[in-house]
């Protein structure tokens, strides 16, 4: 009887450990997901068309430039092989290019939004578009400090997930100057389960 009880206890411990590990791995995946935005200094946004001025509303058609910047910046950091050298005689917008399909794919993957391809002028960094390629200077996406997300809580609702935690400095993980709350919807991309962002809000504590 004692042996059966011991065996059952060991099985329950293994099942509990596997469940805890699975939850931990999911939070790590969530942290990587949110970090795709914070590494590009995107801290306050939603997908609405309008609202409070302090929040970037990516549903506003005039915010398309921000989605294009994200699509380019994400690939500069995470998919360097997609960045090609400009072959123009005079690369006035910078020495780098990327195909419009790569920009659109990144925006669709993380926001589930379409891209209306266009030039980005007026605000820095300026980006040219020739109908097929975006032309830019990738140094404009350099950042002195990069923050990543540590997801500590995840609450699943009927149609979206609320993720919350702390931002930490990539080069100094003990430095955690902000808390964040993100909402995302379950999303299928390239036959894999992931999320598409709905909103992100950051509260700086120092």
C-alpha positions in Angstrom: 0.0 0.0 0.0 2.8 2.4 0.9 4.5 1.6 -2.5 1.3 2.4 -4.4 0.9 5.7 -2.5 4.6 6.6 -3.1 4.2 5.8 -6.8 1.0 7.9 -7.1 2.7 10.7 -5.3 5.7 10.6 -7.7 3.3 10.7 -10.6 1.5 13.7 -9.3 4.7 15.5 -8.6 5.9 14.9 -12.2 2.5 16.0 -13.6 2.6 19.2 -11.4 6.2 19.9 -12.5 5.4 19.5 -16.1 2.4 21.8 -15.8 4.5 24.4 -14.0 7.3 24.2 -16.6 4.7 24.6 -19.4 3.3 27.7 -17.8 6.8 29.1 -17.3 7.7 28.4 -21.0 4.5 30.1 -22.1 5.4 33.3 -20.1 8.8 33.3 -21.6 7.3 33.2 -25.1 4.9 36.0 -24.1 7.9 38.0 -22.9 9.7 37.5 -26.2 6.5 38.5 -28.0 6.1 41.8 -26.0 9.9 42.5 -26.4 9.4 42.8 -30.1 7.7 46.1 -29.4 9.7 47.5 -26.5 13.0 46.9 -28.3 11.7 49.4 -30.8 10.7 51.9 -28.1 7.0 51.2 -28.6 5.5 51.6 -25.2 2.0 53.2 -25.4 -0.3 52.2 -28.2 -3.6 50.5 -29.1 -5.3 49.5 -32.3 -8.1 52.1 -32.0 -8.7 54.9 -34.5 -8.7 57.6 -31.9 -8.6 58.3 -28.2 -6.3 59.9 -25.6 -3.5 62.0 -27.2 -0.8 60.3 -25.1 -1.4 57.0 -26.7 -0.5 56.0 -30.3 -3.6 54.8 -32.1 -2.5 52.4 -34.8 -6.0 52.1 -36.2 -5.7 55.7 -37.4 -4.8 55.7 -41.1 -2.3 58.5 -40.4 -0.4 56.0 -38.1 0.5 53.8 -41.1 4.0 55.3 -41.0 4.5 53.8 -37.5 3.5 50.3 -38.7 6.0 50.6 -41.6 8.7 51.8 -39.2 8.0 48.7 -37.0 8.1 46.4 -40.0 11.5 47.7 -41.0 12.9 48.0 -37.5 11.8 44.5 -36.5 13.7 43.0 -39.4 16.8 45.1 -38.8 17.0 43.6 -35.4 15.7 40.1 -35.9 16.0 39.2 -39.6 19.2 40.8 -40.8 19.4 38.7 -43.9 16.3 40.4 -45.3 18.1 43.8 -45.3 19.9 44.4 -48.6 22.3 47.0 -49.9 20.9 49.9 -51.9 21.8 49.6 -55.5 20.7 53.1 -56.5 23.2 55.5 -58.0 22.5 58.0 -55.2 21.1 56.4 -52.1 19.8 59.6 -50.5 17.7 57.9 -47.9 20.4 55.5 -46.7 22.3 52.4 -47.9 19.7 49.8 -46.9 16.6 48.3 -48.5 14.0 45.8 -47.7 11.2 44.2 -49.8 7.7 45.5 -49.1 6.5 41.9 -48.6 8.8 41.5 -45.6 7.6 44.7 -44.0 3.9 43.6 -44.5 4.6 40.1 -43.1 6.1 41.5 -39.9 3.2 43.9 -39.4 0.6 41.2 -40.1 2.4 38.7 -37.8 2.5 41.0 -34.7 -0.5 43.3 -35.2 -2.8 41.3 -37.6 -3.1 44.5 -39.7 -2.6 45.2 -43.4 0.0 47.7 -44.6 -0.7 50.4 -47.1 2.7 50.8 -48.7 3.9 54.4 -48.9 6.8 56.7 -48.4 7.3 58.0 -44.8 8.2 61.7 -45.0 8.3 64.5 -42.5 9.0 62.6 -39.3 12.3 61.0 -38.5 13.4 58.5 -39.8 12.3 59.3 -43.4 11.8 56.2 -45.6 11.5 56.1 -49.3 9.4 53.6 -51.2 9.9 52.8 -54.9 6.9 50.5 -55.4 8.9 47.3 -54.5 11.5 48.3 -51.9 11.8 50.5 -48.9 15.0 52.6 -48.8 16.4 53.7 -45.4 19.3 54.2 -43.1 19.3 51.4 -40.6 21.4 53.5 -38.1 18.2 55.4 -37.4 16.9 52.4 -35.5 20.0 52.3 -33.2 19.1 52.7 -29.5 21.4 53.3 -26.5 19.2 51.4 -24.2 17.0 48.4 -25.1 14.2 47.2 -22.8 12.8 43.6 -22.8 9.7 42.3 -21.1 9.4 39.9 -18.3 5.8 38.6 -18.2 4.9 37.7 -14.6 1.1 37.4 -14.9 -1.1 36.2 -17.7 -4.9 36.2 -17.4 -6.8 34.6 -20.2 -10.2 36.0 -21.1 -12.7 34.8 -23.7 -11.3 36.8 -26.6 -7.9 38.2 -25.4 -5.1 37.7 -22.9 -3.8 40.3 -20.5 -0.1 40.1 -19.9 1.7 42.1 -17.2 5.1 42.3 -15.7 8.3 44.4 -15.7 10.6 45.9 -18.3 14.3 45.2 -17.8 17.3 46.7 -19.5 18.9 44.2 -21.9 22.5 44.9 -20.8 21.5 45.1 -17.1 18.6 42.7 -16.3 18.5 43.8 -12.7 17.5 47.3 -13.8 13.7 47.2 -14.0 12.5 50.8 -14.4 8.9 50.1 -15.6 5.8 48.0 -15.3 3.7 47.1 -18.3 0.3 45.8 -19.2 -0.4 44.3 -22.6 -3.5 42.8 -24.3 -3.2 40.4 -27.1 -5.5 38.0 -28.9 -4.7 34.3 -29.7 -3.5 34.2 -33.3 -2.4 31.6 -35.8 0.6 32.5 -37.9 2.4 30.1 -40.3 0.5 27.2 -38.7 1.8 28.1 -35.2 -0.2 29.4 -32.2 1.0 32.9 -31.2 -0.6 36.2 -30.3 -1.4 39.5 -32.1 -1.1 42.6 -30.0 -4.1 44.8 -29.1 -2.6 47.3 -26.8 0.5 48.0 -24.7 0.8 50.5 -21.8 3.9 51.2 -19.7 4.3 52.9 -16.3 7.8 54.1 -15.6 8.7 53.9 -11.9 12.0 55.8 -12.2 
